């Protein structure tokens, strides 16, 4: 079993804890922002997934458990349309493709921020993808498998279907819960999962952070602040990753 140095584990714990709070507000965060953060810190893609996915599963489960009655349309469709594509994407990036992940992920984040800054473009995408959500789910799955950033199109689809954050957050969390599970299973099967004693602590800490702090922050955050702050996060990370890859 691989053991992290204490200082390294502490830094990872701080990063994951911070993005747990972000995910508590947005429904996304641990993967959308945690993935580029760990890649920039020098971790490989399998290492990044291994450290982030268990924590994401715990937070997503708590978000879904509390708001199960809000999840109707997504219950079956996520399983049929997203999960197979996540599996295909992860296998492709593991065995067949050799992307510059910094550039690909950065470009995708910049594209996402562009759609969020342009109300016309954002509304058009929301309208198209929400009315063709099965196609949107397929696209989300393949993007998530390849880059761990399926949250970007997933947010657009969900925003088009639902109108307030108390509906949006649990449905996004539901999708994330199952996407993370299929990723962990595949990483274990392909022997790419990175085990460490210290990492077992991460999901416990993230769960406590969400229960103690995250839910409160979500309740007091306004809809406008919720939207604008996420846009700034996406733009910032997109710029950092693209410049880092040049």
C-alpha positions as CSV (number, residue, x, y, z in Angstrom):
1,X,0.0,0.0,0.0
2,X,1.4,3.4,-1.1
3,X,1.9,5.8,1.8
4,X,1.9,9.6,1.4
5,X,4.3,11.8,3.3
6,X,2.6,13.6,6.2
7,X,3.1,17.1,4.6
8,X,1.8,15.9,1.3
9,X,-1.2,14.3,2.9
10,X,-1.9,17.5,4.8
11,X,-1.8,19.6,1.6
12,X,-4.1,17.2,-0.2
13,X,-6.5,17.3,2.8
14,X,-6.6,21.1,2.7
15,X,-7.2,21.2,-1.0
16,X,-10.0,18.5,-0.8
17,X,-11.5,20.2,2.2
18,X,-11.7,23.6,0.4
19,X,-13.3,22.1,-2.7
20,X,-15.7,20.2,-0.5
21,X,-17.1,23.6,0.6
22,X,-17.2,24.7,-3.1
23,X,-19.1,21.5,-4.0
24,X,-21.5,22.1,-1.1
25,X,-22.5,25.4,-2.8
26,X,-22.3,24.5,-6.5
27,X,-23.1,20.8,-6.6
28,X,-19.7,20.5,-8.4
29,X,-16.2,21.4,-7.2
30,X,-14.2,18.5,-6.0
31,X,-13.8,17.1,-9.5
32,X,-14.3,20.2,-11.7
33,X,-11.8,22.3,-9.7
34,X,-10.0,19.6,-7.7
35,X,-8.9,17.8,-10.9
36,X,-7.0,20.7,-12.5
37,X,-5.6,21.7,-9.0
38,X,-4.0,18.2,-8.5
39,X,-2.8,18.0,-12.1
40,X,-1.1,21.4,-11.6
41,X,0.5,20.1,-8.4
42,X,2.1,17.3,-10.4
43,X,-0.1,14.3,-9.8
44,X,-1.0,11.9,-12.6
45,X,-4.5,11.5,-13.8
46,X,-5.0,8.1,-12.0
47,X,-3.6,9.6,-8.8
48,X,-5.9,12.6,-9.1
49,X,-8.9,10.4,-9.5
50,X,-7.9,8.1,-6.7
51,X,-7.6,11.0,-4.2
52,X,-10.7,12.9,-5.3
53,X,-13.3,10.3,-6.1
54,X,-14.0,8.8,-2.7
55,X,-14.5,12.3,-1.2
56,X,-16.8,13.2,-4.1
57,X,-18.8,10.0,-3.5
58,X,-19.4,10.9,0.2
59,X,-20.4,14.5,-0.4
60,X,-22.6,13.6,-3.4
61,X,-24.3,10.8,-1.3
62,X,-25.1,13.3,1.5
63,X,-26.5,15.8,-1.0
64,X,-28.7,13.2,-2.7
65,X,-29.8,11.6,0.6
66,X,-31.2,14.9,1.9
67,X,-33.0,15.8,-1.4
68,X,-34.0,12.4,-2.9
69,X,-37.5,13.6,-3.7
70,X,-36.0,16.2,-6.1
71,X,-34.5,13.5,-8.3
72,X,-37.0,12.1,-10.8
73,X,-35.9,12.5,-14.4
74,X,-32.3,11.7,-13.6
75,X,-32.8,8.5,-11.7
76,X,-32.7,6.0,-14.6
77,X,-31.4,8.2,-17.4
78,X,-28.1,8.9,-15.7
79,X,-27.4,5.2,-15.4
80,X,-28.4,4.3,-19.0
81,X,-26.8,7.3,-20.8
82,X,-24.0,8.7,-18.8
83,X,-22.3,5.7,-17.1
84,X,-21.5,3.6,-20.2
85,X,-19.8,6.7,-21.7
86,X,-17.9,7.4,-18.6
87,X,-16.5,3.9,-18.7
88,X,-15.6,4.2,-22.4
89,X,-13.9,7.6,-21.9
90,X,-11.8,6.5,-18.9
91,X,-10.6,3.3,-20.7
92,X,-9.7,5.4,-23.8
93,X,-7.7,7.9,-21.8
94,X,-6.0,5.1,-19.8
95,X,-5.0,2.9,-22.7
96,X,-5.3,4.6,-26.1
97,X,-5.1,8.4,-26.0
98,X,-2.2,10.5,-24.8
99,X,-3.7,14.0,-24.5
100,X,-2.1,17.1,-23.0
101,X,-4.6,17.1,-20.2
102,X,-3.7,20.6,-19.0
103,X,-4.5,22.1,-22.4
104,X,-7.6,20.0,-23.0
105,X,-9.1,20.6,-19.6
106,X,-8.1,24.3,-19.6
107,X,-9.7,24.8,-23.0
108,X,-12.9,23.1,-21.9
109,X,-13.1,25.3,-18.8
110,X,-12.6,28.5,-20.9
111,X,-15.3,27.3,-23.3
112,X,-17.6,26.7,-20.4
113,X,-16.9,30.2,-18.9
114,X,-17.6,31.8,-22.3
115,X,-21.0,30.2,-22.4
116,X,-21.7,31.4,-18.9
117,X,-20.6,35.0,-19.7
118,X,-22.8,35.1,-22.8
119,X,-26.4,34.9,-21.7
120,X,-27.6,34.3,-25.2
121,X,-25.2,31.5,-25.9
122,X,-25.8,30.0,-22.4
123,X,-29.6,30.1,-22.8
124,X,-29.3,28.6,-26.3
125,X,-27.1,25.7,-25.0
126,X,-29.4,25.2,-22.0
127,X,-32.4,25.1,-24.3
128,X,-30.9,22.7,-26.8
129,X,-29.3,20.3,-24.3
130,X,-32.2,20.2,-21.9
131,X,-34.6,19.4,-24.7
132,X,-32.1,16.8,-26.0
133,X,-30.9,15.7,-22.5
134,X,-30.2,12.1,-23.6
135,X,-27.7,13.3,-26.1
136,X,-26.4,15.8,-23.5
137,X,-25.9,12.9,-21.0
138,X,-23.9,10.9,-23.6
139,X,-21.7,14.0,-24.2
140,X,-21.3,14.5,-20.5
141,X,-20.3,10.9,-19.9
142,X,-17.6,10.8,-22.6
143,X,-16.2,14.2,-21.4
144,X,-16.2,13.0,-17.8
145,X,-14.4,9.8,-18.6
146,X,-11.7,11.6,-20.6
147,X,-11.1,14.6,-18.4
148,X,-13.1,14.3,-15.1
149,X,-14.9,17.5,-16.1
150,X,-18.3,16.2,-17.1
151,X,-19.7,18.6,-14.5
152,X,-19.4,21.5,-17.1
153,X,-22.0,20.2,-19.6
154,X,-23.9,18.6,-16.7
155,X,-24.4,22.0,-15.1
156,X,-25.7,23.5,-18.4
157,X,-28.2,20.6,-18.9
158,X,-29.4,20.7,-15.3
159,X,-29.8,24.5,-15.3
160,X,-31.9,24.2,-18.4
161,X,-34.2,21.6,-16.8
162,X,-34.4,23.0,-13.3
163,X,-34.8,26.6,-12.2
164,X,-33.5,26.9,-8.6
165,X,-30.4,25.7,-6.8
166,X,-32.4,23.4,-4.5
167,X,-33.4,21.3,-7.5
168,X,-30.2,21.8,-9.4
169,X,-27.7,20.7,-6.7
170,X,-29.1,17.3,-5.8
171,X,-29.6,16.2,-9.4
172,X,-26.0,17.2,-10.3
173,X,-24.9,15.4,-7.1
174,X,-26.8,12.2,-8.1
175,X,-25.0,12.1,-11.5
176,X,-21.7,12.7,-9.8
177,X,-22.3,10.0,-7.3
178,X,-22.7,7.3,-9.9
179,X,-20.0,8.7,-12.2
180,X,-17.5,8.5,-9.4
181,X,-18.5,5.0,-8.4
182,X,-18.0,3.7,-12.0
183,X,-14.7,5.5,-12.2
184,X,-13.4,3.9,-8.9
185,X,-14.6,0.4,-10.0
186,X,-12.8,0.7,-13.3
187,X,-9.6,2.1,-11.8
188,X,-9.6,-0.9,-9.3
189,X,-10.3,-3.4,-12.1
190,X,-7.5,-1.9,-14.3
191,X,-5.1,-1.7,-11.3
192,X,-4.7,2.1,-11.8
193,X,-6.2,3.0,-8.4
194,X,-3.7,4.4,-6.0
195,X,-4.3,3.2,-2.5
196,X,-2.8,4.9,0.6
197,X,-3.6,4.7,4.3
198,X,-3.8,8.5,4.7
199,X,-6.4,8.9,1.8
200,X,-8.8,6.7,3.8
201,X,-9.2,9.8,6.0
202,X,-10.2,12.2,3.2
203,X,-13.8,11.0,2.6
204,X,-14.5,11.1,6.4
205,X,-13.3,14.7,6.7
206,X,-15.2,15.8,3.6
207,X,-18.4,14.3,4.9
208,X,-18.0,16.1,8.2
209,X,-17.2,19.4,6.5
210,X,-20.3,19.1,4.4
211,X,-22.5,18.3,7.4
212,X,-21.1,21.0,9.7
213,X,-20.4,23.8,7.3
214,X,-21.3,23.0,3.7
215,X,-25.1,22.8,4.1
216,X,-25.2,26.1,6.0
217,X,-23.2,27.9,3.3
218,X,-25.5,26.5,0.6
219,X,-28.6,27.7,2.4
220,X,-27.4,31.3,2.8
221,X,-25.9,31.7,-0.7
222,X,-28.0,33.7,-3.2
223,X,-28.9,32.4,-6.6
224,X,-26.9,35.2,-8.3
225,X,-23.8,34.8,-6.1
226,X,-24.0,31.0,-6.7
227,X,-23.9,31.5,-10.5
228,X,-21.4,34.3,-10.7
229,X,-18.8,32.9,-8.3
230,X,-18.8,29.6,-10.2
231,X,-18.2,31.4,-13.5
232,X,-15.2,33.2,-12.0
233,X,-13.8,29.9,-10.7
234,X,-14.2,28.2,-14.1
235,X,-12.6,31.1,-16.0
236,X,-9.6,31.3,-13.6
237,X,-8.8,27.7,-13.7
238,X,-9.2,27.6,-17.5
239,X,-6.6,30.4,-17.9
240,X,-4.2,28.9,-15.5
241,X,-4.2,25.5,-17.2
242,X,-3.9,26.9,-20.7
243,X,-1.0,29.1,-19.9
244,X,0.6,26.3,-17.9
245,X,0.5,24.0,-21.0
246,X,2.1,26.6,-23.4
